Amino acid sequence: MLRVGITGGIGSGKSLVCEIFHHLGIPCYNADDNAKRLMETNQQIRQGIISHFGDEAYHPQGLNKTFIGNIVFKNKGALEKINFIVHPVVMNDFISWCSNFQNHPYMIIESAMALHKVVREFLDVIIVVLAPELLRIERVVMRDGLSQEEVTLRIKNQMEEPAMIKLADEVILNDGKTLLLPQVVTINNKILIKAGNGEIW
């Protein structure tokens, strides 16, 4: 069973691409959603964050998202520290999750961190989703209600697309003009061949 990572910058359309793979019968694990869950429930993560950022990082109701967000989206070093604390636990959770799908040729993890070493070493194939920056900003502004300046700041804290492409096994263009389904089907076939199952179309 292969492990496939789908990644890309904020607003690139990773979730949409994963939805298409899901409709092709491929189980998909959303690392960002599960990271949020684990930051609330996992004691190892909680202790690590409090140790580094102080008691204010959590309040009685759980993670102090406003406090953490104000730190990490303005400080790349702080964001990397959070990722270092959280993502090894997320990857262990992903591996446990994979055990539920032993009859599938491959699993997908959707993660903004898939190109970083702490995650990349777990993966057999990496797919990068690309989109023009102005379109990405527009998507996130509409989706999350953030300002253009806030989205631009988050983009600057992420890996640049040329660096992503160098680490990718496959690239999907989600520019609103190029059809996604043929790109996904082609990559799905390649992964099935790599997994030893041959083409299904």
N, C-alpha and C positions, 0 to 999 in steps of 0.2 A: 504494500500500500504506500503510495507516494504522498508526500506532503507538499502542497502547492501554496505559495504566498501570493496574494493579490494586494498591491500597494499603489500609491500615487499621492500626490499632494492634495491638500484640502480642496474639496470642490471638484476633483477630477472625475468623480463618478464611480468610485470603487464599489459602492454598494449596489449600484445599478448593474454593473458587470457581474457581481456575485449573484444577483437575482437571476440573471440569465443562466449562469452555470447551475444554479439550484433547480431551474426548470428543466435542465438536461439531466437531472438526477444526481447531482454532485452535492454532498453535504458541505455546508459552509459555516464556519465559526467566525463570529465577529469579535476580534480582539479588543476593539475599543469599548464595545458594550460590556464585555466580560471583565475588562479592566476596571470599569466603573463599579461593577458588582463586587469585585474582589477588593477594591479599595475601601469598600464599606464593611466587608465581612471577614477579610483575611487578617489575622493578628500579626503575621510577619510583615505584611505591607504597612499596617497601621503603626507598628512600632518603628519601622524604618523611616516613615514619613515624619512622625513626631520627633524622633531622634535628630533628624536633619533640619526640620522646619519649625519645631517647637509645638507646644501643646495647643496653640491656636489653630493648628491644622485640622483639628477635629473639635466638634462641639457635641453636646449630648445627643443630638439627632443624627450624627454621623459626620462624614467628611465635610469640612468647611470649604465648599467649592469656590466661593467668592475669594476667600483668602488665598487658596492655592492658585486659582486662575490668575489673580493679579500678580503673582510672583512668576509663574512659569512662562506666561506668554510675553513677558517683558525681559526675561533673562534666560538665554539659551542654555547656560550652564545649569540653572535650576531645573529646566525642562529635562535635560539629559540625566540629572540626578534622579528625578521622579521616574523616568523610564528605566533607569538602572535598578531601582527598587521594585518597580511593579512588573516589568515584562518577563523576568525569569519565572515568576509565579504564574503569570498568564500562560506562558509556554508549557509549563507543567500541567496546567488545567486543560490546555488544548490537547496535549498528548493523552491525558486521561479520557477526554471527550472522544478522541479518535478510536479508542478501543470499542466504542459502541457501533462502529461501522466497518468491521473487519471484512465484510463481503464487498466493499466498494474498492475500485482500482486506485482512487485517490481522494484526498480530502483537501479542502481549501480553508485557509485562514486569511481573513481580510484584516490587514494591519497596516497602519501608517508607519510601523516600525520594521517592516519585513526586510528592509535593506540594511538594517543595523546588525552588527555581528552577533549580538545577544539573541537575535531571532533568526537571522539568516542561516546560522549553523544547523538549525533544525529542519531546513527546507530543502527539497529536491529540485523544485522549479519555482522561479520568481517571475510574476507577470506585473508589469508596470502599466498603469492607466494614465494617459496623458491628455491634457486639455489646455487650450490657450489661457493665459493668466487672467485676462479680462473676463472671460467666460466663467472661470472658477470663482472670481470675486463676486460676480453677479449671482451665481448659484448660491453661494454661502450667505450673502446678504439676504436673499429671499428666504432661504431655508432656516437660518438661525437668528435673523433680525439684528445682525451685527452691522456696524458701520463699515464702509470701504476701508477706512484706516485700520480698524481692528483686524479685518481679514488680511490686509496686506502685511500687517505685523506678524500674523501667524504664518503666512507664506514664507516670510523672510527667515523664520525660525526652522523651516523645513529644508531638507536636502533639495538642491536645485535639480531640475529635470535632466540636464546633460549627465550629471553624476548618476542619477537613477538609471538612465538608459545603459550606461556602461556595465551596471550590475545586473541588468535584466536578462532573462532568457527569452522572454516574449514581451512585446509592447502592443497595447491596444489604444487606438486613438478615439477619444470621445469628444469630438469637437462640435457635435450637434449636426454635422453634415455627413460624416462617414458612418455607414451602417455598422452597428455593433454586432448583430447576430452572426454574420458571416465570419467576423474576426474571432468571436468566441468559439464557434463550431470548429474552425480550423485549428485553433490551439487545443481544444478539447481532444480532437483526433490525434494530435501530436503527443499529448500526454498519455492517451490510451495506448498508443504504440510504445511509448517509453515504459509504460507499466506492463507491457507484454500482452495486452488484450486485443491488439489490432484495431482497425478502423470500424466504426459502426455506421457510417454513412457511405 
